[in-house]
């Protein structure tokens, strides 16, 4: 019986298999890189806001504590977006005629809240409680970065699950004393691991990595 395929078909077949494997590998790496890119995670991307509020000026230059504006961060799931009244506590006294702040004054006069764009907007299937993390000694800058150096606020971490799990698996690397939670220029000491382990016990921090911890 004559041979249907030439001998070179074997080489073509092997080459095709290798090419498919390489193509699938490249495709996988491309998708992985895309899923971690700012295009998907929106990390390091400034959001358009009704007023381009500068955390660098207010938190950094003026030293305003995070809790002055985000009043519910210690007792609620949400840090809270400050109402216009909070802005007017100061701006009813300073920069009274600044055209830049007319939208703030108008919001206060007309009793219409400013429509802020959420920077850290977690999916609906993710549960996160600010008050729990604050009470456990997780600093604001640990998740939000040095906002006191941000003229315009942006999301610093990717917010991907692996980023959260790194802290949940090794809390001793990240926790700090509760009194330093809002301290932006806090620097972990040389004995951070030793201090962290002590705080983990003192604050009764559990290494929670089960799915139901964050997905409820």
C-alpha positions as CSV (number, residue, x, y, z in Angstrom):
1,X,0.0,0.0,0.0
2,X,1.5,3.3,-1.0
3,X,2.3,5.8,1.8
4,X,-0.3,8.6,1.9
5,X,1.8,11.2,3.7
6,X,5.4,12.1,2.8
7,X,8.1,11.7,5.4
8,X,8.3,15.5,5.9
9,X,4.8,15.4,7.3
10,X,6.2,14.1,10.6
11,X,8.4,17.2,10.9
12,X,5.5,19.4,10.1
13,X,3.3,17.7,12.7
14,X,6.0,18.1,15.4
15,X,6.6,21.7,14.4
16,X,2.9,22.4,14.5
17,X,2.6,21.0,18.1
18,X,5.6,23.1,19.3
19,X,4.1,26.2,17.6
20,X,0.7,25.7,19.2
21,X,2.3,25.2,22.7
22,X,4.4,28.4,22.2
23,X,1.4,30.3,20.9
24,X,-0.7,29.2,23.9
25,X,2.1,30.2,26.3
26,X,2.5,33.6,24.7
27,X,-1.3,34.1,24.8
28,X,-1.4,33.2,28.4
29,X,1.4,35.6,29.3
30,X,-0.2,38.3,27.3
31,X,-3.5,37.8,29.1
32,X,-1.8,37.7,32.5
33,X,0.1,41.0,31.7
34,X,-3.1,42.6,30.5
35,X,-5.0,41.6,33.7
36,X,-2.4,43.3,35.8
37,X,-2.1,46.4,33.6
38,X,-3.5,49.8,34.6
39,X,-5.9,49.4,31.7
40,X,-7.7,46.7,33.7
41,X,-6.9,47.5,37.3
42,X,-7.0,51.3,36.8
43,X,-4.0,51.6,39.2
44,X,-2.0,54.8,39.0
45,X,-4.8,56.4,37.0
46,X,-6.2,59.7,38.1
47,X,-10.0,59.9,38.0
48,X,-11.8,63.0,36.8
49,X,-13.5,64.7,39.7
50,X,-16.0,67.7,40.0
51,X,-13.3,69.4,42.0
52,X,-9.6,68.4,41.6
53,X,-9.1,68.1,45.4
54,X,-5.4,67.9,46.4
55,X,-4.6,65.5,49.2
56,X,-1.0,66.7,48.9
57,X,-2.1,70.2,49.9
58,X,-4.7,69.3,52.6
59,X,-3.2,66.2,54.1
60,X,0.4,66.9,53.4
61,X,0.8,70.7,53.5
62,X,-1.9,71.5,56.1
63,X,-1.6,68.2,58.0
64,X,-5.3,67.5,58.1
65,X,-6.0,64.1,59.6
66,X,-7.7,61.5,57.4
67,X,-10.5,61.2,59.9
68,X,-11.5,64.9,59.7
69,X,-13.0,64.2,56.2
70,X,-13.5,60.4,56.4
71,X,-15.4,60.5,59.6
72,X,-16.8,57.0,59.6
73,X,-13.6,55.1,58.9
74,X,-13.2,53.9,62.5
75,X,-16.7,52.7,63.0
76,X,-18.1,51.7,59.6
77,X,-17.5,49.5,56.6
78,X,-17.0,52.7,54.6
79,X,-14.5,55.5,55.1
80,X,-17.2,57.9,53.9
81,X,-17.1,60.6,51.3
82,X,-17.2,64.0,53.1
83,X,-20.3,66.2,52.5
84,X,-19.9,69.7,51.1
85,X,-20.4,71.1,54.6
86,X,-17.0,69.6,55.6
87,X,-15.4,71.6,52.8
88,X,-17.3,74.7,53.9
89,X,-16.1,74.5,57.5
90,X,-12.9,76.0,56.2
91,X,-13.9,77.5,52.9
92,X,-16.5,79.7,54.4
93,X,-13.5,81.5,56.0
94,X,-10.8,81.2,53.3
95,X,-10.7,81.5,49.5
96,X,-14.2,82.9,49.7
97,X,-14.3,84.3,46.2
98,X,-12.1,81.8,44.4
99,X,-13.7,80.9,41.0
100,X,-12.2,77.4,41.3
101,X,-14.3,76.7,44.4
102,X,-17.6,78.1,43.0
103,X,-18.9,74.6,42.4
104,X,-18.3,73.8,46.1
105,X,-20.2,77.0,47.2
106,X,-22.9,76.3,44.7
107,X,-23.3,72.7,46.0
108,X,-23.6,74.1,49.6
109,X,-26.1,76.9,48.6
110,X,-28.3,74.6,46.6
111,X,-28.0,71.6,49.0
112,X,-26.9,69.4,46.1
113,X,-24.0,67.0,46.9
114,X,-21.0,66.9,44.7
115,X,-20.8,63.8,42.5
116,X,-17.4,62.5,43.4
117,X,-15.9,59.6,41.4
118,X,-14.9,56.7,43.6
119,X,-11.2,56.0,43.3
120,X,-11.3,52.7,45.2
121,X,-14.3,51.0,43.8
122,X,-14.4,47.3,44.7
123,X,-16.6,44.9,42.9
124,X,-20.0,44.0,44.5
125,X,-18.8,40.5,45.2
126,X,-16.0,41.8,47.5
127,X,-16.6,42.6,51.1
128,X,-14.2,45.0,52.8
129,X,-14.6,46.7,56.2
130,X,-12.6,49.8,56.9
131,X,-13.2,49.8,60.7
132,X,-11.9,46.3,61.1
133,X,-8.7,47.0,59.4
134,X,-8.1,50.3,61.3
135,X,-8.7,48.5,64.6
136,X,-6.2,45.8,63.6
137,X,-3.5,48.4,62.9
138,X,-3.5,48.6,59.2
139,X,-2.3,52.0,58.2
140,X,-4.2,54.2,55.7
141,X,-1.0,54.5,53.6
142,X,-0.7,50.7,53.5
143,X,-3.6,50.5,51.1
144,X,-3.9,54.0,49.8
145,X,-0.3,54.9,49.4
146,X,1.2,58.3,50.4
147,X,-1.9,60.4,49.6
148,X,-0.1,63.3,51.3
149,X,2.1,63.4,48.2
150,X,-0.7,63.1,45.6
151,X,-1.8,66.4,44.0
152,X,-4.6,64.3,42.4
153,X,-5.7,61.1,44.0
154,X,-5.2,57.8,42.3
155,X,-5.5,54.1,43.2
156,X,-2.0,52.9,44.0
157,X,-2.4,49.1,44.4
158,X,-3.9,46.8,41.8
159,X,-6.6,45.6,44.3
160,X,-6.2,42.2,42.9
161,X,-6.8,39.2,45.2
162,X,-3.1,38.3,45.4
163,X,-2.4,41.8,46.8
164,X,-4.9,41.3,49.6
165,X,-3.8,37.8,50.3
166,X,-0.2,38.9,50.8
167,X,-1.2,40.9,53.8
168,X,-3.7,38.4,55.1
169,X,-1.1,35.6,55.0
170,X,1.6,37.7,56.6
171,X,0.0,40.4,58.7
172,X,3.1,40.8,60.8
173,X,4.9,42.5,57.9
174,X,2.3,45.3,57.6
175,X,0.6,46.0,60.9
176,X,1.6,49.1,62.9
177,X,0.5,50.5,66.3
178,X,-3.1,51.8,66.2
179,X,-2.0,55.3,67.1
180,X,0.0,55.5,63.9
181,X,-2.7,54.2,61.6
182,X,-3.3,57.7,60.0
183,X,0.3,58.7,60.1
184,X,1.4,59.1,56.5
185,X,5.1,59.4,57.1
186,X,5.2,56.3,59.4
187,X,8.3,54.1,58.7
188,X,8.3,50.5,59.7
189,X,11.1,49.9,62.3
190,X,14.1,47.7,61.7
191,X,12.4,45.1,64.0
192,X,9.1,45.2,62.1
193,X,8.6,41.4,62.1
194,X,9.2,41.2,65.8
195,X,6.9,44.2,66.5
196,X,4.4,42.8,64.0
197,X,4.1,39.5,65.7
198,X,3.6,41.2,69.0
199,X,0.8,43.4,67.6
200,X,-0.8,40.4,65.8
201,X,-1.2,38.8,69.3
202,X,-2.2,42.0,71.0
203,X,-4.8,42.9,68.4
204,X,-5.9,39.3,68.0
205,X,-5.3,39.3,64.2
206,X,-6.1,36.1,62.5
207,X,-4.6,35.0,59.2
208,X,-7.9,34.8,57.3
209,X,-7.5,33.4,53.8
210,X,-10.8,31.5,53.3
211,X,-13.0,32.6,50.4
212,X,-15.9,33.5,52.7
213,X,-13.7,36.2,54.4
214,X,-14.0,38.6,51.5
215,X,-16.6,37.0,49.3
216,X,-20.0,36.8,51.0
